[in-house]
Amino acid sequence: MRKTKMSWILSASALLIVSAALLLGCPSPAKTPTYTVTYYANGADSGDVPVDSTRYASGVTVTVLGNTGNLRKTGLAFDGWNTKVDGSGTLYAENDTFTITADTKLYATWGTPRAKSIVAGGSHSLVVKTDGSLWATGDNEYGQLGDGTTNDSYGLRKIEGVDNVKAVVAGENHTMILKEDGSLWATGNNEYGQLGDGTTEKKLIPEKIMDGVKAVTAGWNFTVVLKTDGSLWATGYNNYGQLGDGTTDDSYGFKKIEGVDNVKAVMASNDHTVILKNDGSLWVTGDNYWGQYGDGTTTNSLVFKKIDGVANVKAVAAGWDYTLILKDDGSLWAAGDNRYGKLGDGTTTESHVFKQIADGVKAVVASDYHTMIVKNDDTLWATGSNLYGQFGDGTTTESHIFKQITSNVKAVALGIHHTMVLKTDGSLWVTGYNESGQLGDGTTANQLTLKQITLP
């Protein structure tokens, strides 16, 4: 039978109704929800909040950003990010992680400035607070405190006009300051050009030297910097070739050290310099009289020399004529001068090759005559000279092996004969020689035990 036009229309309508019914009965798969992380300044006076533009699936691990926009609040220090605006929630630091299950708000948290890092020079001490301010005490004969005078200080004083400090290092009588923007500033003794400003004139207040700096280390009377482009630059005293430029000529301005690349870290001592490369190899230049290269010889090099047989190095420390290396497995190795037992091997015999000393080590610091390590459990251990009580163990007895001193230690800094300890709770402790007020306790009396210093 022939279908009429109306029949075709009715059939098409029926098909549409059936198709709609089928679609309603078989809904499309639901979209997987995604979540965001938003950062808030929470009362900051300046700076910008970091922006995380990623949309995260539920259950994904999120890494917390740092204070990349340099948020600041007058009189307070940035303490991290909190899930509650009043700080009553979960507190996260940079690179902490959490599992995301909902949109997350993180608020800048502000607290009282406290010690972030500590540094000891020959007979002066410096503290960088969490608000980026710099504080100093002790010997100031050459203006190394940077306060505009040459008067010693017996207590920590704020160095005015210096802010946004990322790191600070100290030589015998000079101080180098690295700011958050990568600029390098210098103050103090400049007899050998160690400040790198092209002169030999001392500075009483920090003077800007260069930009683009990633890291800096100070030797006794010389300075070495690692720039953000990976290049190495050096200035100052060079009698043993410690600048690594192939000469023994002093330099009054920073010069690029050719042929050196892939540098991960650099450490300067009295007369030798050690670099750690990204591949875990160790390279040394300068004085090797005591075998501090660890290469089995006492032959100096005027350029950086690779130390064969040494690999998997995680960190380095360089003291007066000796070198310590911390390997990836937490083992500690030492070479060089061993007077007073500062290598910690149970003897006072120098070693021309690296010998294993300890295990379970997290950090190591070397000075002129004593050495300290922080173990994985945050305990502090010391070896070497203790003539002025720099161990903080209540005695002046030297030790030729590492002995435990205290616990809950975050960082340690060593001067010639004094020690600074930053504990995990942020408190500052000092011990040892104090003739110039380097302990910062308001006196010039030596300390045989660790004494807490209240930060101003």
C-alpha positions as CSV (number, residue, x, y, z in Angstrom):
1,M,0.0,0.0,0.0
2,R,1.3,3.4,-0.9
3,K,2.4,5.6,2.0
4,T,1.0,9.1,2.1
5,K,3.1,12.1,3.0
6,M,1.3,12.2,6.4
7,S,2.4,8.6,7.0
8,W,6.0,9.5,6.5
9,I,5.8,12.4,8.9
10,L,4.2,10.3,11.6
11,S,6.9,7.6,11.1
12,A,9.7,10.2,11.4
13,S,8.1,11.7,14.5
14,A,7.9,8.2,16.1
15,L,11.6,7.6,15.4
16,L,12.5,10.9,17.0
17,I,10.5,10.0,20.1
18,V,12.1,6.6,20.4
19,S,15.6,8.1,19.9
20,A,15.0,10.7,22.6
21,A,13.8,7.9,25.0
22,L,16.9,5.9,24.3
23,L,19.1,8.8,25.0
24,L,17.4,9.6,28.2
25,G,17.8,6.0,29.3
26,C,21.5,5.9,28.5
27,P,23.1,9.0,29.9
28,S,26.7,9.9,28.8
29,P,29.6,9.2,31.2
30,A,30.0,11.8,33.9
31,K,33.1,14.0,33.7
32,T,35.9,13.4,36.3
33,P,35.9,16.4,38.7
34,T,39.0,18.5,38.9
35,Y,40.2,20.8,41.7
36,T,42.3,24.0,42.0
37,V,44.8,25.4,44.5
38,T,44.6,29.1,45.1
39,Y,47.0,31.2,47.2
40,Y,46.1,34.3,49.2
41,A,48.3,37.1,50.5
42,N,46.5,37.3,53.8
43,G,47.4,40.9,54.7
44,A,50.7,41.2,52.9
45,D,52.0,44.7,52.3
46,S,53.8,43.9,49.1
47,G,54.6,41.2,46.7
48,D,52.5,38.8,44.6
49,V,50.9,35.5,45.4
50,P,52.1,32.5,43.4
51,V,49.7,31.2,40.8
52,D,49.0,27.5,40.3
53,S,47.0,27.1,37.1
54,T,46.8,23.3,37.1
55,R,43.5,21.6,37.5
56,Y,44.1,18.5,39.6
57,A,42.1,15.2,39.5
58,S,40.9,13.9,42.9
59,G,43.5,12.0,44.8
60,V,46.5,13.6,43.0
61,T,49.5,14.7,45.1
62,V,50.0,18.5,45.0
63,T,53.4,20.1,45.7
64,V,53.1,23.4,47.6
65,L,54.7,26.4,46.0
66,G,57.1,28.7,47.8
67,N,56.8,32.5,48.4
68,T,57.9,33.0,44.8
69,G,56.3,36.5,44.6
70,N,58.3,37.7,47.7
71,L,55.2,38.5,49.8
72,R,56.1,40.7,52.8
73,K,54.3,42.0,55.8
74,T,55.9,44.8,57.9
75,G,57.4,43.5,61.1
76,L,56.6,39.9,60.5
77,A,58.1,36.9,58.7
78,F,56.5,34.6,56.1
79,D,56.0,31.2,57.8
80,G,54.4,29.2,55.1
81,W,50.9,28.5,53.8
82,N,47.9,27.5,56.0
83,T,44.6,26.0,55.0
84,K,42.8,28.5,57.4
85,V,43.0,32.2,57.2
86,D,43.6,32.5,61.0
87,G,46.4,30.0,60.9
88,S,44.5,27.3,62.8
89,G,44.6,24.8,59.9
90,T,47.3,22.7,58.3
91,L,50.6,24.6,57.8
92,Y,52.6,23.8,54.6
93,A,56.1,24.8,53.7
94,E,57.5,25.1,50.2
95,N,57.7,21.7,48.5
96,D,55.5,20.0,51.1
97,T,52.8,17.8,49.5
98,F,49.2,16.9,50.1
99,T,46.5,14.8,48.5
100,I,43.8,17.0,46.9
101,T,40.1,16.1,47.2
102,A,38.5,19.5,46.9
103,D,39.3,23.0,45.8
104,T,41.9,24.2,48.2
105,K,42.7,27.7,49.5
106,L,46.2,28.4,51.0
107,Y,46.7,31.6,53.0
108,A,50.1,33.2,53.7
109,T,51.0,32.8,57.4
110,W,52.9,35.5,59.3
111,G,54.9,35.1,62.5
112,T,57.6,36.7,64.6
113,P,61.0,36.8,62.7
114,R,63.4,34.1,63.8
115,A,66.8,32.7,62.8
116,K,66.8,31.2,59.3
117,S,70.5,30.7,58.9
118,I,73.7,31.2,60.8
119,V,77.3,32.0,59.7
120,A,80.6,32.4,61.6
121,G,83.6,34.3,60.3
122,G,87.0,34.3,62.0
123,S,85.8,36.1,65.1
124,H,82.4,37.5,64.0
125,S,79.0,35.9,63.7
126,L,76.0,36.6,61.5
127,V,72.3,35.6,61.6
128,V,69.8,35.9,58.8
129,K,66.2,36.1,60.1
130,T,63.2,34.7,58.4
131,D,62.2,38.2,57.4
132,G,65.4,38.6,55.3
133,S,67.1,40.9,57.8
134,L,70.8,40.6,58.7
135,W,72.1,40.7,62.3
136,A,75.8,40.6,63.3
137,T,78.1,40.6,66.4
138,G,81.7,40.3,67.2
139,D,85.0,41.5,65.7
140,N,84.5,44.6,63.5
141,E,88.1,45.8,63.0
142,Y,87.7,45.9,59.2
143,G,84.0,46.8,59.0
144,Q,83.0,43.1,58.5
145,L,79.8,43.6,60.5
146,G,78.6,46.2,57.9
147,D,77.2,48.7,60.4
148,G,79.3,51.6,59.2
149,T,81.8,51.5,62.1
150,T,84.8,49.6,63.1
151,N,83.5,49.1,66.7
152,D,83.2,45.5,67.9
153,S,79.7,44.5,69.0
154,Y,79.0,42.2,72.0
155,G,75.4,41.5,71.0
156,L,73.5,40.9,67.8
157,R,72.7,44.2,66.1
158,K,70.5,44.7,63.0
159,I,72.5,45.8,60.0
160,E,70.4,48.7,58.7
161,G,69.7,49.1,55.0
162,V,70.2,45.4,54.4
163,D,67.1,43.4,53.6
164,N,65.9,40.5,51.4
165,V,69.0,38.5,52.4
166,K,69.0,35.0,50.9
167,A,72.4,33.8,52.2
168,V,75.5,35.2,53.9
169,V,79.1,33.8,54.1
170,A,82.1,35.1,56.0
171,G,85.9,34.9,55.6
172,E,88.4,35.8,58.3
173,N,87.5,39.5,58.2
174,H,85.1,40.0,55.3
175,T,81.4,39.3,54.7
176,M,79.6,38.5,51.5
177,I,75.8,38.9,51.3
178,L,73.6,37.3,48.6
179,K,70.2,38.8,48.2
180,E,67.0,37.2,46.9
181,D,67.3,39.0,43.6
182,G,70.7,37.4,42.9
183,S,72.7,40.5,43.7
184,L,76.0,40.2,45.7
185,W,77.1,42.7,48.3
186,A,80.3,42.9,50.3
187,T,81.8,44.5,53.4
188,G,84.9,44.3,55.5
189,N,88.6,43.7,54.8
190,N,89.7,44.0,51.2
191,E,93.5,43.9,51.5
192,Y,93.8,41.2,48.8
193,G,90.8,42.2,46.7
194,Q,88.5,39.6,48.3
195,L,85.5,41.9,48.1
196,G,85.9,41.9,44.3
197,D,85.2,45.6,43.7
198,G,88.4,46.3,41.8
199,T,90.1,48.0,44.8
200,T,91.9,47.0,48.0
201,E,89.9,49.5,50.1
202,K,87.9,48.1,53.0
203,K,84.2,48.7,53.2
204,L,82.3,49.6,56.4
205,I,78.9,49.1,54.9
206,P,77.8,46.5,52.3
207,E,78.5,47.6,48.7
208,K,76.9,46.0,45.7
209,I,79.4,44.0,43.6
210,M,77.5,42.0,40.9
211,D,74.3,40.5,39.8
212,G,73.2,37.0,38.7
213,V,74.7,35.1,41.6
214,K,73.4,31.7,42.6
215,A,75.8,30.8,45.4
216,V,78.9,32.3,47.2
217,T,81.6,31.0,49.4
218,A,84.3,32.9,51.3
219,G,87.8,31.6,51.9
220,W,90.2,33.2,54.4
221,N,91.0,36.1,52.1
222,F,89.3,35.3,48.9
223,T,85.8,34.8,47.5
224,V,84.3,32.4,44.9
225,V,80.8,32.7,43.3
226,L,78.7,30.5,41.2
227,K,76.5,32.4,38.8
228,T,73.1,31.6,37.6
229,D,74.4,30.7,34.2
230,G,76.7,28.0,35.8
231,S,79.9,29.9,35.4
232,L,82.5,30.2,38.3
233,W,84.1,33.5,39.3
234,A,86.8,34.3,41.9
235,T,88.6,37.2,43.4
236,G,91.2,37.9,46.2
237,Y,94.3,36.1,47.6
238,N,95.8,33.5,45.2
239,N,99.2,32.6,46.6
240,Y,98.6,28.8,46.2
241,G,96.3,29.0,43.1
242,Q,93.1,28.8,45.2
243,L,91.3,30.9,42.6
244,G,91.8,28.1,40.0
245,D,92.8,30.5,37.2
246,G,96.2,28.9,36.4
247,T,98.2,31.6,38.2
248,T,99.3,32.6,41.7
249,D,98.4,36.3,41.1
250,D,95.9,38.0,43.4
251,S,92.8,39.4,41.7
252,Y,91.1,42.6,42.9
253,G,88.0,41.9,40.8
254,F,86.0,38.8,40.0
255,K,87.4,36.9,37.1
256,K,85.7,34.1,35.3
257,I,87.4,30.7,35.8
258,E,87.6,29.2,32.4
259,G,87.2,25.5,31.7
260,V,84.9,24.9,34.7
261,D,81.3,23.9,34.2
262,N,78.4,21.8,35.6
263,V,79.2,23.0,39.1
264,K,76.7,22.0,41.8
265,A,78.4,23.5,44.8
266,V,81.6,25.3,45.7
267,M,83.4,25.6,49.1
268,A,86.5,27.7,49.9
269,S,88.8,27.2,52.9
270,N,92.0,29.1,54.0
271,D,94.0,28.3,50.9
272,H,92.2,25.7,48.8
273,T,88.9,25.5,47.0
274,V,86.7,22.5,46.3
275,I,83.9,22.2,43.8
276,L,81.3,19.5,43.5
277,K,80.0,18.9,40.0
278,N,76.5,17.7,39.0
279,D,77.8,14.3,38.3
280,G,79.0,13.8,41.9
281,S,82.7,14.3,41.0
282,L,85.1,16.3,43.2
283,W,87.6,18.9,41.9
284,V,90.2,20.8,43.9
285,T,92.7,23.7,43.4
286,G,95.2,25.5,45.6
287,D,97.2,24.4,48.5
288,N,97.8,20.6,49.0
289,Y,100.7,20.6,51.5
290,W,98.8,18.4,53.9
291,G,97.2,16.2,51.3
292,Q,93.8,18.0,51.5
293,Y,93.0,17.1,47.9
294,G,92.8,13.5,48.9
295,D,94.5,12.5,45.7
296,G,97.4,10.7,47.4
297,T,99.9,13.5,46.8
298,T,101.0,16.8,48.3
299,T,101.3,18.5,45.0
300,N,99.5,21.8,44.5
301,S,97.4,22.6,41.4
302,L,96.8,26.0,39.9
303,V,93.6,24.8,38.2
304,F,90.8,22.6,39.3
305,K,91.9,19.0,39.3
306,K,89.5,16.1,39.3
307,I,90.1,13.7,42.2
308,D,90.0,10.2,40.8
309,G,88.3,7.4,42.7
310,V,85.9,9.8,44.4
311,A,82.3,9.7,43.3
312,N,78.7,10.0,44.5
313,V,79.6,13.1,46.5
314,K,76.5,14.9,48.0
315,A,78.2,17.8,49.9
316,V,81.6,19.1,50.7
317,A,83.3,21.1,53.6
318,A,86.7,22.6,53.6
319,G,88.6,23.7,56.7
320,W,92.1,24.9,57.5
321,D,94.2,22.5,55.3
322,Y,91.6,19.6,55.3
323,T,88.6,18.5,53.3
324,L,85.5,16.5,54.2
325,I,83.0,15.0,51.8
326,L,79.6,13.6,52.4
327,K,78.4,10.9,50.1
328,D,75.0,10.1,48.9
329,D,74.8,7.1,51.3
330,G,75.4,9.3,54.3
331,S,79.0,8.3,54.8
332,L,81.6,10.9,55.8
333,W,85.1,10.9,54.4
334,A,88.1,13.1,55.2
335,A,91.6,14.0,54.0
336,G,94.4,16.4,54.9
337,D,95.8,18.0,58.1
338,N,94.8,16.2,61.3
339,R,96.3,18.2,64.0
340,Y,94.1,18.2,67.1
341,G,92.2,15.2,65.6
342,K,90.0,17.3,63.5
343,L,89.5,14.5,60.9
344,G,87.9,12.4,63.6
345,D,89.6,9.1,62.7
346,G,91.1,8.6,66.2
347,T,94.6,9.8,65.3
348,T,96.4,13.1,64.7
349,T,98.1,11.8,61.6
350,E,97.5,13.6,58.3
351,S,95.9,11.6,55.5
352,H,96.7,12.1,51.8
353,V,93.7,10.1,50.7
354,F,90.1,10.2,51.7
355,K,89.3,7.8,54.5
356,Q,85.8,6.9,55.8
357,I,85.1,8.4,59.2
358,A,81.4,8.1,60.0
359,D,78.0,7.0,58.7
360,G,74.5,8.4,59.0
361,V,75.6,12.0,58.5
362,K,73.3,14.7,57.2
363,A,75.5,17.7,57.3
364,V,79.2,18.6,58.0
365,V,81.0,21.8,58.9
366,A,84.7,22.4,59.1
367,S,86.7,25.3,60.7
368,D,90.3,25.9,61.5
369,Y,90.8,23.4,64.3
370,H,87.5,21.6,65.0
371,T,84.8,19.8,63.0
372,M,81.1,19.2,63.6
373,I,78.6,16.9,62.0
374,V,74.8,16.7,62.2
375,K,73.5,13.1,62.0
376,N,70.3,11.9,60.5
377,D,68.7,11.9,63.9
378,D,69.5,15.6,64.3
379,T,72.2,15.0,66.9
380,L,75.4,17.1,66.9
381,W,78.9,15.6,67.1
382,A,82.3,17.2,67.4
383,T,86.0,16.4,67.0
384,G,89.3,18.3,67.1
385,S,90.4,21.2,69.3
386,N,88.3,22.2,72.2
387,L,90.8,24.7,73.8
388,Y,88.1,27.4,74.4
389,G,85.1,25.2,74.9
390,Q,84.0,25.3,71.3
391,F,82.5,21.8,71.6
392,G,80.0,23.0,74.3
393,D,80.5,19.9,76.3
394,G,81.6,21.6,79.5
395,T,85.3,20.8,79.0
396,T,88.4,22.1,77.2
397,T,89.5,18.6,76.3
398,E,90.2,17.9,72.6
399,S,88.8,14.8,71.0
400,H,90.2,12.7,68.2
401,I,86.9,11.0,67.4
402,F,83.4,12.5,67.0
403,K,81.6,12.8,70.4
404,Q,78.0,13.6,70.8
405,I,77.2,17.1,72.1
406,T,73.5,17.8,71.8
407,S,70.3,17.0,69.9
408,N,67.5,18.6,67.9
409,V,70.0,20.5,65.7
410,K,69.1,22.1,62.4
411,A,72.3,23.8,61.5
412,V,75.8,24.6,62.9
413,A,78.4,27.3,62.1
414,L,82.0,27.4,63.1
415,G,84.4,30.2,63.6
416,I,88.1,29.9,64.5
417,H,87.4,29.0,68.1
418,H,83.6,29.5,68.5
419,T,80.4,27.6,67.6
420,M,76.9,28.6,66.8
421,V,74.0,26.1,66.8
422,L,70.5,26.6,65.4
423,K,68.1,24.1,66.8
424,T,65.0,22.6,65.2
425,D,62.8,24.8,67.3
426,G,64.5,28.0,65.9
427,S,66.5,28.7,69.1
428,L,70.1,29.9,68.8
429,W,72.9,28.6,71.0
430,V,76.6,29.5,71.2
431,T,79.8,28.3,72.9
432,G,83.6,28.8,72.9
433,Y,85.8,31.8,72.5
434,N,84.3,35.3,73.0
435,E,87.0,37.9,73.2
436,S,85.4,40.0,70.5
437,G,81.8,39.4,71.5
438,Q,81.3,36.8,68.7
439,L,79.0,34.8,70.9
440,G,76.6,37.7,71.0
441,D,75.6,37.2,74.6
442,G,76.5,40.8,75.7
443,T,79.8,39.8,77.3
444,T,83.4,38.8,76.3
445,A,83.5,35.8,78.6
446,N,84.2,32.4,77.0
447,Q,81.6,29.7,77.3
448,L,82.3,26.0,77.9
449,T,78.7,24.9,77.4
450,L,76.1,25.8,74.9
451,K,74.3,29.0,75.9
452,Q,71.0,30.2,74.5
453,I,70.9,33.6,72.9
454,T,67.6,35.5,72.7
455,L,67.2,37.1,69.3
456,P,66.4,40.8,69.4
